[in-house]
Amino acid sequence: MDRLIKAIAEKKNPTVVGLDTHYKYIPLADTGEMDIRRKAEAILKYNKCIVDHVYEYVPGVKVQIAYYEMLGLAGIECFIETVAYAKKMGLLVMADAKRNDIGATAEAYAEAFLSTEKPGDELFFADYLTVNPYLGEDGIRPFIQYCAEHDKGIFVLVKTSNASSGQLQDQVLQDGQKVYRHMGNLVGEWGKALTGASGYSRVGAVIGATYPEELSELRAAMPHTFFLVPGYGAQGGGAADVIGGFDANGAGAVINASRSILCAWMREPWKETYAPAQYGEAAKAEVIRMRDALTQEMRTQGICPW
């Protein structure tokens, strides 16, 4: 997480852009009549344009692999090329794949996403990976091992942003703790040995912006765990909702927005300003608006580090 914290400080912006790119988001093209290969090519072009317009303003991107897997081999190739292009432009890359399984299979997932990059190989080579911990420790240990050996990081699902997350995560255990609090405790323990110079572990947590009270609660309970906070923008989270994810120094969290940036050209307040072909410019405008809103809220709370 030290690399992420440094990149955030350099950009003065604790946000990442989610490249959860559906072909339906692409303007000026009837993607419904495209074959799968052309859809993947259109997504790659779209992603590169977005990256070209935002790389100066954000420390990284989060790439949700489901939108690529649905296009089969062509989509996987698009995912790999998107990751490579983002890295070429100096961005850190989070693979949002929520992987997990029993030990041996978890190790295979870890190798696919968190290996050290080698010329000529065509693995996914993310800097960070989201993982699902609900198989227990033996499904997490292989990812932690790869973090240690390959200078990578993971974000473990703790309190997710979706509306029905409470069906499991808010259930009360025999000791009186809710499931998400127990999971937060486990994540803290799993990451102790991988704490960096910043005081934050390479084992981070996913905490949704749509649950601001729980976000603040978990920040206090997990002082050495860095948070990836999805749910900003299209899912309803705003600057005031995510502020509880930061520590007293304005560190400890990175906020993700996806659709509000990817689809900025077709949404308020930008659809009257930018033509569909200017989707990159609209994305940039929304990135800057999000950055400024967060900076203002951090200053209001007295925790802005820049």
Solvent accessible surface area in square Angstrom, and as a share of the most:
residue,aa,sasa,rsa
1,M,15,0.07
2,D,52,0.27
3,R,96,0.35
4,L,0,0.00
5,I,38,0.19
6,K,132,0.56
7,A,17,0.13
8,I,14,0.07
9,A,57,0.44
10,E,114,0.51
11,K,58,0.25
12,K,114,0.48
13,N,0,0.00
14,P,1,0.01
15,T,3,0.02
16,V,0,0.00
17,V,0,0.00
18,G,0,0.00
19,L,0,0.00
20,D,19,0.10
21,T,0,0.00
22,H,32,0.14
23,Y,33,0.12
24,K,143,0.61
25,Y,32,0.12
26,I,22,0.11
27,P,11,0.07
28,L,138,0.69
29,A,43,0.34
30,D,92,0.48
31,T,10,0.06
32,G,62,0.60
33,E,142,0.64
34,M,28,0.13
35,D,84,0.44
36,I,91,0.46
37,R,108,0.39
38,R,130,0.47
39,K,26,0.11
40,A,4,0.03
41,E,99,0.45
42,A,17,0.13
43,I,1,0.00
44,L,26,0.13
45,K,145,0.62
46,Y,1,0.00
47,N,1,0.01
48,K,68,0.29
49,C,32,0.19
50,I,0,0.00
51,V,1,0.00
52,D,61,0.32
53,H,49,0.22
54,V,0,0.00
55,Y,68,0.26
56,E,110,0.49
57,Y,50,0.19
58,V,0,0.00
59,P,3,0.02
60,G,1,0.01
61,V,0,0.00
62,K,7,0.03
63,V,0,0.00
64,Q,29,0.13
65,I,3,0.02
66,A,52,0.40
67,Y,59,0.22
68,Y,0,0.00
69,E,73,0.33
70,M,90,0.40
71,L,7,0.03
72,G,38,0.36
73,L,127,0.63
74,A,7,0.05
75,G,0,0.00
76,I,42,0.21
77,E,61,0.27
78,C,4,0.02
79,F,0,0.00
80,I,37,0.19
81,E,82,0.37
82,T,2,0.01
83,V,2,0.01
84,A,57,0.44
85,Y,39,0.15
86,A,0,0.00
87,K,54,0.23
88,K,157,0.67
89,M,48,0.21
90,G,62,0.59
91,L,5,0.03
92,L,23,0.12
93,V,0,0.00
94,M,2,0.01
95,A,0,0.00
96,D,8,0.04
97,A,9,0.07
98,K,86,0.36
99,R,44,0.16
100,N,21,0.11
101,D,47,0.24
102,I,109,0.55
103,G,25,0.24
104,A,86,0.67
105,T,55,0.32
106,A,0,0.00
107,E,85,0.38
108,A,60,0.46
109,Y,71,0.27
110,A,0,0.00
111,E,89,0.40
112,A,25,0.20
113,F,2,0.01
114,L,0,0.00
115,S,13,0.09
116,T,68,0.40
117,E,98,0.44
118,K,124,0.52
119,P,139,0.88
120,G,79,0.76
121,D,68,0.35
122,E,135,0.61
123,L,67,0.34
124,F,33,0.14
125,F,14,0.06
126,A,0,0.00
127,D,9,0.04
128,Y,4,0.02
129,L,0,0.00
130,T,3,0.01
131,V,0,0.00
132,N,49,0.25
133,P,1,0.00
134,Y,72,0.27
135,L,89,0.44
136,G,30,0.29
137,E,80,0.36
138,D,83,0.43
139,G,0,0.00
140,I,0,0.00
141,R,108,0.39
142,P,16,0.10
143,F,0,0.00
144,I,12,0.06
145,Q,96,0.43
146,Y,24,0.09
147,C,0,0.00
148,A,53,0.41
149,E,107,0.48
150,H,47,0.21
151,D,73,0.38
152,K,19,0.08
153,G,0,0.00
154,I,0,0.00
155,F,0,0.00
156,V,0,0.00
157,L,13,0.07
158,V,0,0.00
159,K,0,0.00
160,T,20,0.12
161,S,17,0.11
162,N,73,0.37
163,A,102,0.79
164,S,60,0.39
165,S,6,0.04
166,G,19,0.18
167,Q,147,0.65
168,L,94,0.47
169,Q,16,0.07
170,D,43,0.22
171,Q,98,0.44
172,V,97,0.56
173,L,66,0.33
174,Q,197,0.87
175,D,99,0.51
176,G,53,0.51
177,Q,48,0.22
178,K,81,0.34
179,V,19,0.11
180,Y,7,0.03
181,R,66,0.24
182,H,70,0.31
183,M,12,0.05
184,G,1,0.01
185,N,60,0.31
186,L,56,0.28
187,V,0,0.00
188,G,26,0.25
189,E,102,0.46
190,W,13,0.04
191,G,2,0.02
192,K,136,0.58
193,A,99,0.77
194,L,28,0.14
195,T,63,0.37
196,G,30,0.29
197,A,108,0.83
198,S,49,0.32
199,G,24,0.24
200,Y,13,0.05
201,S,4,0.03
202,R,66,0.24
203,V,1,0.00
204,G,0,0.00
205,A,0,0.00
206,V,7,0.04
207,I,0,0.00
208,G,0,0.00
209,A,0,0.00
210,T,44,0.25
211,Y,45,0.17
212,P,49,0.31
213,E,145,0.65
214,E,34,0.15
215,L,0,0.00
216,S,53,0.34
217,E,61,0.27
218,L,1,0.00
219,R,21,0.08
220,A,87,0.68
221,A,36,0.28
222,M,7,0.03
223,P,79,0.50
224,H,105,0.47
225,T,3,0.02
226,F,1,0.00
227,F,0,0.00
228,L,3,0.01
229,V,0,0.00
230,P,22,0.14
231,G,3,0.03
232,Y,24,0.09
233,G,30,0.28
234,A,39,0.30
235,Q,86,0.38
236,G,60,0.58
237,G,6,0.05
238,G,24,0.23
239,A,17,0.13
240,A,70,0.55
241,D,44,0.23
242,V,0,0.00
243,I,27,0.14
244,G,18,0.18
245,G,0,0.00
246,F,11,0.04
247,D,35,0.18
248,A,86,0.67
249,N,114,0.59
250,G,4,0.04
251,A,31,0.24
252,G,0,0.00
253,A,2,0.01
254,V,0,0.00
255,I,0,0.00
256,N,7,0.03
257,A,1,0.01
258,S,15,0.10
259,R,95,0.35
260,S,15,0.10
261,I,2,0.01
262,L,0,0.00
263,C,3,0.02
264,A,1,0.00
265,W,36,0.13
266,M,76,0.34
267,R,89,0.33
268,E,116,0.52
269,P,56,0.35
270,W,46,0.16
271,K,93,0.39
272,E,140,0.63
273,T,87,0.51
274,Y,49,0.18
275,A,51,0.39
276,P,54,0.34
277,A,64,0.50
278,Q,71,0.31
279,Y,25,0.09
280,G,0,0.00
281,E,65,0.29
282,A,0,0.00
283,A,0,0.00
284,K,68,0.29
285,A,15,0.11
286,E,11,0.05
287,V,2,0.01
288,I,45,0.23
289,R,118,0.43
290,M,6,0.02
291,R,61,0.22
292,D,70,0.36
293,A,41,0.32
294,L,0,0.00
295,T,14,0.08
296,Q,107,0.47
297,E,35,0.16
298,M,0,0.00
299,R,140,0.51
300,T,93,0.54
301,Q,96,0.43
302,G,65,0.63
303,I,29,0.15
304,C,29,0.18
305,P,72,0.45
306,W,65,0.23
